[in-house]
Amino acid sequence: MQQNQHWQPTASIDTLAKRAAIIQAIRDFFFKRGVMEVETPVLGKSTTTDLHIESLITECYCPGERDKQKQFLQTSPEFPMKRLLAAGSGPIFQIGKAFRQDPTGRWHNPEFTLLEWYRPGFDDITLMDEVDTLLQVILSAKPAKHLSYQAVFMSTLGICPFSATLEELKKTLIQASIHVNFNLDEIDRDLYLQLLMSHLIEPGLGQSEPLFIYDYPLSQGGFAKVKPHNPAITARFEVYIKGIELANGYHEITNADEQQKRFEIDNDRRREAGFETIPLDENLLAALRSGFPDCSGVALGIDRLIMLALKKTSISEVMAFSMQPNNVHTVQ
């Protein structure tokens, strides 16, 4: 009878030792800068309202409830970390598990490790500089380059994402043989912009050094502040290395009314798409109303970072047990 080898880790023990050293180096990076490590709950009554992120759901008994209550496995520790900021924590970081219902593949596992940190007093430009420094320390990367969202579309595809017509966006997709049912979501420009970004732009980004993309459209701004000089763009950035999206950051919204408006817009989009709406995180809104510091925050995928640091081709090669085992290693 053939012996079952699936019990073995998907990463070698040597790789896991290197992973541990990298995570320690990340902690040292923040400790030296006076950033406090925190730990927040993985389960919550609410979760992200983002249309393009699907949360994992479970049930458990909660205090004061006779029946089991729905709980979301958190896609990011953003909301509870912001509550700590409102309580006066100062700069904080967290390395912990997050969960997203995306297809398992080379760069994603439904359960993954996320680094998230918040810097009171930083705007998005200052935080990009700190992310750049971290990448130089951990990856020995060259100093990063920067391009606006508009500039990367113009330089790669020759179209302006803000002024191009829907027909121009569709034509570009068709010419690239990207197959889409164009009878769906006719009014959703972001659908086409995101397809163009993921299929035609992202694979070429950050090939020689990290590349920051900044100043995203308001419709893709998440919970980032609107830029004061242009209400059509937000203080959001992403960083790419070797075509891989590694981190996503914001100059954070501090106004509770604006935050609630963004939640409600997201839920309207979810409703229109036939998805379940998400209950608003009332604790976060209350924290913002109590007084929230001007700050910027960023989430960075640890598994992807370690994959890049160790020159692996899949995150399963740097995780002890991936849901998609690509290799079986002998335990040492």
BALOBA-1460 file (C-alpha; in Angstrom, 3 decimals):
// residues 332
<rec num="1" residu="m" x="0.000" y="0.000" z="0.000"/>
<rec num="2" residu="q" x="1.326" y="3.399" z="-0.980"/>
<rec num="3" residu="q" x="2.260" y="5.522" z="2.008"/>
<rec num="4" residu="n" x="0.366" y="8.798" z="2.471"/>
<rec num="5" residu="q" x="2.845" y="11.672" z="2.194"/>
<rec num="6" residu="h" x="0.303" y="14.493" z="2.430"/>
<rec num="7" residu="w" x="0.901" y="14.885" z="6.159"/>
<rec num="8" residu="q" x="4.268" y="16.468" z="5.443"/>
<rec num="9" residu="p" x="4.779" y="20.271" z="5.319"/>
<rec num="10" residu="t" x="4.644" y="22.061" z="2.007"/>
<rec num="11" residu="a" x="7.718" y="24.109" z="2.962"/>
<rec num="12" residu="s" x="11.025" y="22.544" z="3.937"/>
<rec num="13" residu="i" x="12.150" y="22.886" z="7.536"/>
<rec num="14" residu="d" x="15.119" y="24.946" z="6.320"/>
<rec num="15" residu="t" x="12.701" y="27.345" z="4.577"/>
<rec num="16" residu="l" x="10.563" y="27.607" z="7.708"/>
<rec num="17" residu="a" x="13.667" y="28.493" z="9.736"/>
<rec num="18" residu="k" x="14.441" y="31.271" z="7.243"/>
<rec num="19" residu="r" x="10.798" y="32.393" z="7.423"/>
<rec num="20" residu="a" x="11.082" y="32.688" z="11.214"/>
<rec num="21" residu="a" x="14.230" y="34.792" z="10.865"/>
<rec num="22" residu="i" x="12.528" y="37.134" z="8.384"/>
<rec num="23" residu="i" x="9.526" y="37.607" z="10.685"/>
<rec num="24" residu="q" x="11.906" y="38.371" z="13.569"/>
<rec num="25" residu="a" x="13.664" y="40.927" z="11.364"/>
<rec num="26" residu="i" x="10.299" y="42.573" z="10.665"/>
<rec num="27" residu="r" x="9.571" y="42.769" z="14.389"/>
<rec num="28" residu="d" x="13.021" y="44.259" z="15.021"/>
<rec num="29" residu="f" x="12.364" y="46.855" z="12.296"/>
<rec num="30" residu="f" x="9.284" y="48.133" z="14.132"/>
<rec num="31" residu="f" x="10.634" y="47.800" z="17.676"/>
<rec num="32" residu="k" x="13.583" y="50.012" z="16.741"/>
<rec num="33" residu="r" x="11.106" y="52.632" z="15.507"/>
<rec num="34" residu="g" x="8.970" y="52.590" z="18.650"/>
<rec num="35" residu="v" x="5.997" y="50.875" z="16.995"/>
<rec num="36" residu="m" x="4.096" y="48.656" z="19.452"/>
<rec num="37" residu="e" x="3.048" y="45.140" z="18.489"/>
<rec num="38" residu="v" x="-0.618" y="44.354" z="19.163"/>
<rec num="39" residu="e" x="-2.968" y="41.399" z="18.802"/>
<rec num="40" residu="t" x="-6.648" y="41.739" z="17.934"/>
<rec num="41" residu="p" x="-9.529" y="39.251" z="17.456"/>
<rec num="42" residu="v" x="-9.809" y="37.101" z="14.357"/>
<rec num="43" residu="l" x="-13.605" y="36.764" z="14.767"/>
<rec num="44" residu="g" x="-15.978" y="39.712" z="14.449"/>
<rec num="45" residu="k" x="-19.652" y="40.573" z="14.015"/>
<rec num="46" residu="s" x="-18.738" y="42.672" z="10.985"/>
<rec num="47" residu="t" x="-16.130" y="42.591" z="8.245"/>
<rec num="48" residu="t" x="-15.064" y="44.494" z="5.161"/>
<rec num="49" residu="t" x="-17.859" y="45.753" z="2.922"/>
<rec num="50" residu="d" x="-15.611" y="45.641" z="-0.164"/>
<rec num="51" residu="l" x="-17.512" y="44.113" z="-3.095"/>
<rec num="52" residu="h" x="-14.412" y="42.296" z="-4.323"/>
<rec num="53" residu="i" x="-13.446" y="40.636" z="-1.016"/>
<rec num="54" residu="e" x="-15.451" y="37.648" z="0.212"/>
<rec num="55" residu="s" x="-15.156" y="36.801" z="3.899"/>
<rec num="56" residu="l" x="-15.245" y="33.357" z="5.494"/>
<rec num="57" residu="i" x="-18.115" y="32.867" z="7.944"/>
<rec num="58" residu="t" x="-18.565" y="30.710" z="11.028"/>
<rec num="59" residu="e" x="-20.922" y="30.620" z="14.039"/>
<rec num="60" residu="c" x="-20.352" y="30.601" z="17.767"/>
<rec num="61" residu="y" x="-22.148" y="31.279" z="21.037"/>
<rec num="62" residu="c" x="-21.772" y="34.911" z="22.094"/>
<rec num="63" residu="p" x="-22.369" y="36.428" z="25.543"/>
<rec num="64" residu="g" x="-26.043" y="37.211" z="26.109"/>
<rec num="65" residu="e" x="-27.242" y="35.137" z="23.140"/>
<rec num="66" residu="r" x="-29.068" y="31.805" z="23.387"/>
<rec num="67" residu="d" x="-28.374" y="30.778" z="19.818"/>
<rec num="68" residu="k" x="-25.189" y="30.712" z="17.809"/>
<rec num="69" residu="q" x="-24.397" y="33.988" z="16.099"/>
<rec num="70" residu="k" x="-22.761" y="34.594" z="12.719"/>
<rec num="71" residu="q" x="-19.122" y="35.602" z="12.995"/>
<rec num="72" residu="f" x="-16.775" y="36.679" z="10.235"/>
<rec num="73" residu="l" x="-13.186" y="35.509" z="10.058"/>
<rec num="74" residu="q" x="-11.389" y="38.793" z="9.557"/>
<rec num="75" residu="t" x="-9.947" y="39.680" z="6.161"/>
<rec num="76" residu="s" x="-7.692" y="42.206" z="7.912"/>
<rec num="77" residu="p" x="-7.224" y="43.467" z="11.488"/>
<rec num="78" residu="e" x="-7.976" y="47.009" z="10.292"/>
<rec num="79" residu="f" x="-11.138" y="47.754" z="12.271"/>
<rec num="80" residu="p" x="-10.000" y="46.649" z="15.760"/>
<rec num="81" residu="m" x="-6.580" y="48.226" z="15.210"/>
<rec num="82" residu="k" x="-8.282" y="51.526" z="14.443"/>
<rec num="83" residu="r" x="-10.210" y="51.209" z="17.699"/>
<rec num="84" residu="l" x="-6.856" y="50.907" z="19.498"/>
<rec num="85" residu="l" x="-5.616" y="54.028" z="17.700"/>
<rec num="86" residu="a" x="-8.709" y="55.924" z="18.828"/>
<rec num="87" residu="a" x="-8.003" y="54.755" z="22.387"/>
<rec num="88" residu="g" x="-4.553" y="56.356" z="22.233"/>
<rec num="89" residu="s" x="-2.284" y="53.428" z="21.364"/>
<rec num="90" residu="g" x="0.079" y="55.460" z="19.212"/>
<rec num="91" residu="p" x="1.894" y="53.688" z="16.331"/>
<rec num="92" residu="i" x="1.067" y="49.966" z="16.195"/>
<rec num="93" residu="f" x="1.731" y="46.896" z="14.079"/>
<rec num="94" residu="q" x="0.388" y="43.358" z="13.941"/>
<rec num="95" residu="i" x="1.503" y="40.091" z="12.327"/>
<rec num="96" residu="g" x="-1.389" y="37.654" z="12.268"/>
<rec num="97" residu="k" x="-3.733" y="35.399" z="10.358"/>
<rec num="98" residu="a" x="-6.304" y="36.750" z="7.920"/>
<rec num="99" residu="f" x="-8.874" y="34.947" z="5.771"/>
<rec num="100" residu="r" x="-10.278" y="35.637" z="2.306"/>
<rec num="101" residu="q" x="-12.449" y="33.452" z="0.089"/>
<rec num="102" residu="d" x="-10.310" y="33.872" z="-3.031"/>
<rec num="103" residu="p" x="-9.249" y="30.968" z="-5.264"/>
<rec num="104" residu="t" x="-6.197" y="29.135" z="-3.950"/>
<rec num="105" residu="g" x="-3.193" y="29.612" z="-6.209"/>
<rec num="106" residu="r" x="0.454" y="30.591" z="-6.502"/>
<rec num="107" residu="w" x="-0.032" y="33.849" z="-4.635"/>
<rec num="108" residu="h" x="-3.047" y="33.203" z="-2.418"/>
<rec num="109" residu="n" x="-4.181" y="30.818" z="0.289"/>
<rec num="110" residu="p" x="-7.598" y="31.324" z="1.991"/>
<rec num="111" residu="e" x="-5.745" y="31.476" z="5.327"/>
<rec num="112" residu="f" x="-2.656" y="33.673" z="5.146"/>
<rec num="113" residu="t" x="-0.375" y="35.848" z="7.261"/>
<rec num="114" residu="l" x="-0.737" y="39.612" z="7.129"/>
<rec num="115" residu="l" x="1.437" y="42.427" z="8.412"/>
<rec num="116" residu="e" x="-0.537" y="45.583" z="9.111"/>
<rec num="117" residu="w" x="0.682" y="48.805" z="10.689"/>
<rec num="118" residu="y" x="-0.577" y="52.320" z="11.423"/>
<rec num="119" residu="r" x="1.386" y="55.511" z="11.821"/>
<rec num="120" residu="p" x="-0.270" y="58.549" z="13.480"/>
<rec num="121" residu="g" x="1.069" y="61.747" z="11.944"/>
<rec num="122" residu="f" x="2.045" y="60.070" z="8.657"/>
<rec num="123" residu="d" x="0.412" y="60.856" z="5.341"/>
<rec num="124" residu="d" x="0.452" y="58.368" z="2.452"/>
<rec num="125" residu="i" x="3.725" y="59.760" z="1.054"/>
<rec num="126" residu="t" x="5.543" y="59.358" z="4.388"/>
<rec num="127" residu="l" x="4.202" y="55.834" z="4.843"/>
<rec num="128" residu="m" x="5.312" y="54.869" z="1.325"/>
<rec num="129" residu="d" x="8.819" y="55.898" z="2.348"/>
<rec num="130" residu="e" x="8.681" y="53.610" z="5.395"/>
<rec num="131" residu="v" x="7.358" y="50.683" z="3.335"/>
<rec num="132" residu="d" x="10.220" y="51.297" z="0.888"/>
<rec num="133" residu="t" x="12.739" y="51.189" z="3.741"/>
<rec num="134" residu="l" x="11.266" y="47.922" z="5.057"/>
<rec num="135" residu="l" x="11.567" y="46.332" z="1.613"/>
<rec num="136" residu="q" x="15.187" y="47.418" z="1.375"/>
<rec num="137" residu="v" x="15.885" y="45.830" z="4.769"/>
<rec num="138" residu="i" x="14.024" y="42.539" z="4.195"/>
<rec num="139" residu="l" x="14.536" y="42.034" z="0.446"/>
<rec num="140" residu="s" x="17.727" y="44.022" z="-0.099"/>
<rec num="141" residu="a" x="15.598" y="45.758" z="-2.735"/>
<rec num="142" residu="k" x="16.631" y="48.830" z="-4.668"/>
<rec num="143" residu="p" x="14.883" y="52.086" z="-3.715"/>
<rec num="144" residu="a" x="11.387" y="52.038" z="-5.139"/>
<rec num="145" residu="k" x="10.000" y="53.967" z="-8.070"/>
<rec num="146" residu="h" x="6.637" y="55.773" z="-7.987"/>
<rec num="147" residu="l" x="3.935" y="56.233" z="-10.635"/>
<rec num="148" residu="s" x="0.431" y="57.603" z="-10.295"/>
<rec num="149" residu="y" x="-2.507" y="55.367" z="-11.225"/>
<rec num="150" residu="q" x="-3.166" y="57.624" z="-14.206"/>
<rec num="151" residu="a" x="0.476" y="57.589" z="-15.327"/>
<rec num="152" residu="v" x="0.748" y="53.796" z="-15.289"/>
<rec num="153" residu="f" x="-2.324" y="53.462" z="-17.529"/>
<rec num="154" residu="m" x="-1.019" y="56.142" z="-19.874"/>
<rec num="155" residu="s" x="2.486" y="54.686" z="-20.112"/>
<rec num="156" residu="t" x="1.371" y="51.059" z="-20.499"/>
<rec num="157" residu="l" x="-1.887" y="51.268" z="-22.487"/>
<rec num="158" residu="g" x="-1.979" y="54.832" z="-23.773"/>
<rec num="159" residu="i" x="-5.373" y="55.532" z="-22.180"/>
<rec num="160" residu="c" x="-6.434" y="57.778" z="-19.318"/>
<rec num="161" residu="p" x="-8.399" y="55.814" z="-16.693"/>
<rec num="162" residu="f" x="-10.293" y="58.940" z="-15.658"/>
<rec num="163" residu="s" x="-11.424" y="60.210" z="-19.068"/>
<rec num="164" residu="a" x="-11.510" y="57.114" z="-21.330"/>
<rec num="165" residu="t" x="-15.008" y="56.161" z="-22.424"/>
<rec num="166" residu="l" x="-16.483" y="52.783" z="-21.593"/>
<rec num="167" residu="e" x="-16.235" y="51.887" z="-25.276"/>
<rec num="168" residu="e" x="-12.507" y="52.700" z="-25.289"/>
<rec num="169" residu="l" x="-11.966" y="50.503" z="-22.251"/>
<rec num="170" residu="k" x="-13.941" y="47.658" z="-23.850"/>
<rec num="171" residu="k" x="-12.008" y="48.022" z="-27.110"/>
<rec num="172" residu="t" x="-8.703" y="47.720" z="-25.257"/>
<rec num="173" residu="l" x="-9.911" y="44.546" z="-23.541"/>
<rec num="174" residu="i" x="-11.096" y="43.028" z="-26.825"/>
<rec num="175" residu="q" x="-7.830" y="43.853" z="-28.590"/>
<rec num="176" residu="a" x="-5.982" y="42.054" z="-25.790"/>
<rec num="177" residu="s" x="-8.277" y="38.994" z="-26.191"/>
<rec num="178" residu="i" x="-9.593" y="39.365" z="-22.647"/>
<rec num="179" residu="h" x="-13.011" y="37.743" z="-22.739"/>
<rec num="180" residu="v" x="-15.747" y="39.471" z="-20.773"/>
<rec num="181" residu="n" x="-19.530" y="39.305" z="-20.978"/>
<rec num="182" residu="f" x="-19.984" y="42.947" z="-21.911"/>
<rec num="183" residu="n" x="-23.730" y="42.712" z="-21.336"/>
<rec num="184" residu="l" x="-23.023" y="42.685" z="-17.611"/>
<rec num="185" residu="d" x="-22.151" y="45.652" z="-15.382"/>
<rec num="186" residu="e" x="-22.301" y="48.135" z="-18.238"/>
<rec num="187" residu="i" x="-22.086" y="51.109" z="-15.933"/>
<rec num="188" residu="d" x="-19.291" y="49.740" z="-13.760"/>
<rec num="189" residu="r" x="-16.130" y="51.356" z="-15.164"/>
<rec num="190" residu="d" x="-14.079" y="49.836" z="-12.361"/>
<rec num="191" residu="l" x="-14.781" y="46.330" z="-13.639"/>
<rec num="192" residu="y" x="-13.005" y="47.165" z="-16.879"/>
<rec num="193" residu="l" x="-10.238" y="49.171" z="-15.241"/>
<rec num="194" residu="q" x="-9.492" y="46.309" z="-12.860"/>
<rec num="195" residu="l" x="-9.412" y="43.779" z="-15.707"/>
<rec num="196" residu="l" x="-7.006" y="45.981" z="-17.628"/>
<rec num="197" residu="m" x="-4.859" y="46.430" z="-14.542"/>
<rec num="198" residu="s" x="-4.727" y="42.738" z="-13.586"/>
<rec num="199" residu="h" x="-4.254" y="41.320" z="-17.101"/>
<rec num="200" residu="l" x="-2.206" y="43.924" z="-18.965"/>
<rec num="201" residu="i" x="-0.481" y="46.187" z="-16.438"/>
<rec num="202" residu="e" x="0.298" y="44.289" z="-13.225"/>
<rec num="203" residu="p" x="2.482" y="41.516" z="-14.750"/>
<rec num="204" residu="g" x="5.072" y="44.076" z="-15.846"/>
<rec num="205" residu="l" x="5.195" y="46.135" z="-12.647"/>
<rec num="206" residu="g" x="8.187" y="46.258" z="-10.326"/>
<rec num="207" residu="q" x="10.444" y="43.994" z="-12.354"/>
<rec num="208" residu="s" x="13.752" y="45.687" z="-11.448"/>
<rec num="209" residu="e" x="12.761" y="47.502" z="-8.236"/>
<rec num="210" residu="p" x="9.574" y="47.901" z="-6.171"/>
<rec num="211" residu="l" x="6.977" y="50.154" z="-7.793"/>
<rec num="212" residu="f" x="4.434" y="52.211" z="-5.885"/>
<rec num="213" residu="i" x="1.181" y="53.069" z="-7.643"/>
<rec num="214" residu="y" x="-0.608" y="55.970" z="-5.949"/>
<rec num="215" residu="d" x="-3.577" y="58.365" z="-6.304"/>
<rec num="216" residu="y" x="-6.300" y="55.811" z="-7.064"/>
<rec num="217" residu="p" x="-9.765" y="56.864" z="-8.308"/>
<rec num="218" residu="l" x="-12.353" y="57.622" z="-5.633"/>
<rec num="219" residu="s" x="-14.375" y="54.574" z="-6.744"/>
<rec num="220" residu="q" x="-11.355" y="52.386" z="-5.881"/>
<rec num="221" residu="g" x="-10.242" y="54.386" z="-2.852"/>
<rec num="222" residu="g" x="-11.413" y="51.989" z="-0.173"/>
<rec num="223" residu="f" x="-11.193" y="53.887" z="3.105"/>
<rec num="224" residu="a" x="-8.564" y="56.386" z="1.957"/>
<rec num="225" residu="k" x="-8.972" y="60.134" z="2.277"/>
<rec num="226" residu="v" x="-9.887" y="62.187" z="-0.760"/>
<rec num="227" residu="k" x="-6.989" y="64.288" z="-2.006"/>
<rec num="228" residu="p" x="-7.679" y="67.949" z="-1.178"/>
<rec num="229" residu="h" x="-6.495" y="69.214" z="-4.576"/>
<rec num="230" residu="n" x="-8.627" y="66.730" z="-6.567"/>
<rec num="231" residu="p" x="-11.838" y="65.125" z="-5.210"/>
<rec num="232" residu="a" x="-11.688" y="62.469" z="-7.964"/>
<rec num="233" residu="i" x="-8.650" y="60.747" z="-6.447"/>
<rec num="234" residu="t" x="-7.779" y="59.265" z="-3.068"/>
<rec num="235" residu="a" x="-4.656" y="58.896" z="-0.936"/>
<rec num="236" residu="r" x="-4.362" y="55.169" z="-1.604"/>
<rec num="237" residu="f" x="-1.242" y="53.333" z="-2.769"/>
<rec num="238" residu="e" x="-0.178" y="49.828" z="-3.684"/>
<rec num="239" residu="v" x="3.315" y="48.393" z="-4.108"/>
<rec num="240" residu="y" x="4.282" y="45.784" z="-6.700"/>
<rec num="241" residu="i" x="7.351" y="43.581" z="-6.994"/>
<rec num="242" residu="k" x="7.903" y="41.187" z="-9.932"/>
<rec num="243" residu="g" x="4.286" y="41.718" z="-10.983"/>
<rec num="244" residu="i" x="2.977" y="40.739" z="-7.540"/>
<rec num="245" residu="e" x="0.756" y="43.056" z="-5.510"/>
<rec num="246" residu="l" x="2.459" y="43.106" z="-2.123"/>
<rec num="247" residu="a" x="0.870" y="45.868" z="-0.058"/>
<rec num="248" residu="n" x="-2.100" y="48.250" z="0.014"/>
<rec num="249" residu="g" x="-2.092" y="51.464" z="2.026"/>
<rec num="250" residu="y" x="-4.237" y="54.510" z="2.825"/>
<rec num="251" residu="h" x="-4.067" y="57.935" z="4.361"/>
<rec num="252" residu="e" x="-6.969" y="56.909" z="6.551"/>
<rec num="253" residu="i" x="-10.430" y="58.421" z="6.808"/>
<rec num="254" residu="t" x="-10.839" y="60.054" z="10.220"/>
<rec num="255" residu="n" x="-14.444" y="61.269" z="9.888"/>
<rec num="256" residu="a" x="-17.124" y="58.830" z="11.076"/>
<rec num="257" residu="d" x="-19.778" y="60.217" z="8.727"/>
<rec num="258" residu="e" x="-17.503" y="59.766" z="5.716"/>
<rec num="259" residu="q" x="-16.620" y="56.245" z="6.866"/>
<rec num="260" residu="q" x="-20.298" y="55.348" z="7.230"/>
<rec num="261" residu="k" x="-21.003" y="56.785" z="3.766"/>
<rec num="262" residu="r" x="-18.273" y="54.561" z="2.257"/>
<rec num="263" residu="f" x="-19.738" y="51.525" z="4.043"/>
<rec num="264" residu="e" x="-23.192" y="52.319" z="2.667"/>
<rec num="265" residu="i" x="-21.889" y="52.858" z="-0.894"/>
<rec num="266" residu="d" x="-20.143" y="49.484" z="-0.708"/>
<rec num="267" residu="n" x="-23.320" y="47.803" z="0.523"/>
<rec num="268" residu="d" x="-25.310" y="49.420" z="-2.296"/>
<rec num="269" residu="r" x="-22.853" y="47.918" z="-4.773"/>
<rec num="270" residu="r" x="-23.105" y="44.533" z="-3.070"/>
<rec num="271" residu="r" x="-26.896" y="44.692" z="-3.238"/>
<rec num="272" residu="e" x="-26.841" y="45.616" z="-6.935"/>
<rec num="273" residu="a" x="-24.486" y="42.686" z="-7.614"/>
<rec num="274" residu="g" x="-26.771" y="40.272" z="-5.761"/>
<rec num="275" residu="f" x="-24.410" y="39.816" z="-2.808"/>
<rec num="276" residu="e" x="-25.268" y="39.810" z="0.870"/>
<rec num="277" residu="t" x="-24.842" y="43.182" z="2.561"/>
<rec num="278" residu="i" x="-22.505" y="43.470" z="5.548"/>
<rec num="279" residu="p" x="-23.572" y="44.891" z="8.932"/>
<rec num="280" residu="l" x="-21.776" y="48.143" z="9.635"/>
<rec num="281" residu="d" x="-19.059" y="48.003" z="12.274"/>
<rec num="282" residu="e" x="-20.700" y="50.264" z="14.850"/>
<rec num="283" residu="n" x="-17.731" y="49.943" z="17.220"/>
<rec num="284" residu="l" x="-15.426" y="51.371" z="14.568"/>
<rec num="285" residu="l" x="-17.824" y="54.241" z="13.841"/>
<rec num="286" residu="a" x="-18.083" y="55.003" z="17.561"/>
<rec num="287" residu="a" x="-14.292" y="54.968" z="17.851"/>
<rec num="288" residu="l" x="-13.977" y="57.446" z="14.985"/>
<rec num="289" residu="r" x="-16.567" y="59.725" z="16.597"/>
<rec num="290" residu="s" x="-14.640" y="59.660" z="19.877"/>
<rec num="291" residu="g" x="-11.634" y="61.239" z="18.162"/>
<rec num="292" residu="f" x="-9.296" y="59.520" z="15.738"/>
<rec num="293" residu="p" x="-5.727" y="60.611" z="15.000"/>
<rec num="294" residu="d" x="-4.662" y="61.658" z="11.531"/>
<rec num="295" residu="c" x="-2.737" y="58.608" z="10.371"/>
<rec num="296" residu="s" x="-1.844" y="56.279" z="7.532"/>
<rec num="297" residu="g" x="-1.941" y="52.495" z="7.496"/>
<rec num="298" residu="v" x="-0.849" y="49.658" z="5.254"/>
<rec num="299" residu="a" x="-1.412" y="45.904" z="4.954"/>
<rec num="300" residu="l" x="1.369" y="43.732" z="3.514"/>
<rec num="301" residu="g" x="1.226" y="40.038" z="2.643"/>
<rec num="302" residu="i" x="3.866" y="38.240" z="4.696"/>
<rec num="303" residu="d" x="3.739" y="35.002" z="2.678"/>
<rec num="304" residu="r" x="4.296" y="36.879" z="-0.571"/>
<rec num="305" residu="l" x="7.100" y="38.919" z="0.992"/>
<rec num="306" residu="i" x="8.879" y="35.764" z="2.193"/>
<rec num="307" residu="m" x="8.319" y="34.087" z="-1.177"/>
<rec num="308" residu="l" x="10.099" y="37.017" z="-2.830"/>
<rec num="309" residu="a" x="12.854" y="37.108" z="-0.195"/>
<rec num="310" residu="l" x="13.625" y="33.402" z="-0.644"/>
<rec num="311" residu="k" x="13.132" y="33.461" z="-4.438"/>
<rec num="312" residu="k" x="10.356" y="30.881" z="-4.408"/>
<rec num="313" residu="t" x="7.682" y="30.605" z="-7.107"/>
<rec num="314" residu="s" x="4.627" y="29.989" z="-4.891"/>
<rec num="315" residu="i" x="3.555" y="30.970" z="-1.382"/>
<rec num="316" residu="s" x="2.903" y="27.284" z="-0.653"/>
<rec num="317" residu="e" x="6.689" y="26.848" z="-0.695"/>
<rec num="318" residu="v" x="7.048" y="29.174" z="2.314"/>
<rec num="319" residu="m" x="4.009" y="28.039" z="4.336"/>
<rec num="320" residu="a" x="4.154" y="25.102" z="6.732"/>
<rec num="321" residu="f" x="0.864" y="23.716" z="5.453"/>
<rec num="322" residu="s" x="-0.758" y="25.239" z="2.394"/>
<rec num="323" residu="m" x="-4.173" y="24.243" z="1.046"/>
<rec num="324" residu="q" x="-2.436" y="23.762" z="-2.302"/>
<rec num="325" residu="p" x="0.632" y="21.615" z="-1.677"/>
<rec num="326" residu="n" x="2.996" y="21.989" z="-4.618"/>
<rec num="327" residu="n" x="5.902" y="20.109" z="-3.087"/>
<rec num="328" residu="v" x="6.277" y="17.455" z="-0.425"/>
<rec num="329" residu="h" x="9.373" y="17.741" z="1.739"/>
<rec num="330" residu="t" x="10.930" y="15.231" z="4.064"/>
<rec num="331" residu="v" x="10.734" y="16.322" z="7.672"/>
<rec num="332" residu="q" x="14.224" y="17.059" z="9.000"/>
